[in-house]
Amino acid sequence: MTDNSSGVAGERPKIDSSVAHSARVWDYWLGGKDNYAADREAGDQIRLVLSDVVEAARVDRAFLIRAVRYLVAEAGIRQFLDIGTGLPTANNTHEVAQSVAPDCRIVYVDNDPIVLAHARALLVGSTLGATDYIDADVHDPDAILRAAARTLDFSQPIAIMMLGVMQFVMDDEAAQTIVKRLVDAVPSGSYLAIAHPISGVSAPLDEAVRLWNATGSAPQTLRAPDLVARFFDGLELLDPGVVPCPQWRPDPHEADADRDVAPWRVSALGRKP
């Protein structure tokens, strides 16, 4: 097992507790303790207008679990590049993957210093596999790929996990370019998983994004479902396609499968031919 916690961004930024950060707000919504007053204030404001935001976090995590289990158990994937990790919580990518195949190798990527501190302590893999943490920004895919190559073998299939991160790339064409650069770097048989909030379905979500962009550390945007689907251009989009998170291959016991839980947060998985 390795746990390199690689930094690639030079001098590490200090934690600014006066400005809300998405990873810490998410942690607050899920009942965590790794947040500050600014995060709690922003989280309370958003939850007042978007009442199902905590449920969205839960169904997003459930999608990750189902997708990773499929990738390891059915698709035979043993390597993961998880971009936009957020604060470690239960059922992280490496925990799910290595519970099925202990030799899985996982590289996490995020650029928040408090996430880095927790990742070093908590993102520890199995004795057979490997975990690494890269301090890098999604806007710099080349830096991510260079650092990930220290742990992952880019001649073998890799699953790129991008849950809740692409909305922080404001420009649509730049977002498409970033995803394409990452997908181009992995071989045939690799996969791309994305979860993304969409526009046109929730006025409360529109207001929540407006509030966040007025106070948060990094602005975010919504995209129409067809723009989310464009991320999978050139890939084989697995059934059922781009759908709300609870509707992506739900387990029989999941009560949310038949409910309209957070319909504004969609997910999909595609395979590189």
JONORCOR-V147857 format. One record per backbone hydrogen bond with DSSP energy under -0.5 kcal/mol. CO is the residue of the C=O (numbers start at 1). NH is the residue of the N-H. Records with the same first field share a line. If there is no record, write none. Layout:
# JONORCOR-V147857
CO: NH  NH
This chain:
# JONORCOR-V147857
2: 131
6: 135
15: 17
16: 19
17: 38
20: 217
21: 25
22: 26
23: 27
24: 28
25: 29
26: 30
27: 32
28: 31
33: 35
36: 40
37: 41
38: 42
39: 43
40: 44
41: 45
42: 46
43: 47
44: 48
45: 49
46: 49  50
50: 53
52: 56
53: 57
54: 58
55: 59
56: 60
57: 61
58: 62
59: 63
60: 64
61: 65
62: 66
63: 67
64: 68
65: 69
66: 70
67: 71
68: 72
69: 73
70: 74  75
71: 77
78: 105
79: 159
80: 82  107
81: 83  161
82: 109
92: 96
93: 97
94: 98
95: 99
96: 100
97: 100  101
101: 104
102: 129
104: 130
105: 80
106: 132
107: 82
108: 134
109: 84  85
110: 136
111: 113
112: 116
113: 117
114: 118
115: 119
116: 120
117: 121
118: 122
119: 123
122: 124
130: 106
131: 4
132: 108
133: 6
134: 110  136
135: 8
137: 140
140: 144
141: 145
142: 146
143: 147
144: 148
145: 149
147: 150
148: 151  152
152: 154
153: 156
158: 160  191
159: 81  161
160: 162  193
161: 83
162: 164  195
165: 168
166: 169
167: 221
168: 170
171: 175
172: 176
173: 177
174: 178
175: 179
176: 180
177: 181
178: 182
179: 183
180: 184
181: 185
182: 185
183: 186
187: 190
190: 272
191: 160
192: 270
193: 162
194: 268
195: 164
196: 266
197: 223
202: 206
203: 207
204: 208
205: 209
206: 210
207: 211
208: 212
209: 213
210: 214
211: 214  215
212: 215  216
215: 20
223: 199
224: 227  228
225: 229
226: 230
227: 231
228: 231
229: 232
230: 233
232: 235
234: 273
235: 237
236: 271
238: 241
241: 243
243: 267
244: 247
245: 248
247: 249
251: 254
253: 255
254: 257
255: 258
256: 259
259: 261
260: 262
262: 265
264: 198  266
265: 245
266: 196
267: 243
268: 194
269: 238
270: 192
271: 236  273
272: 189
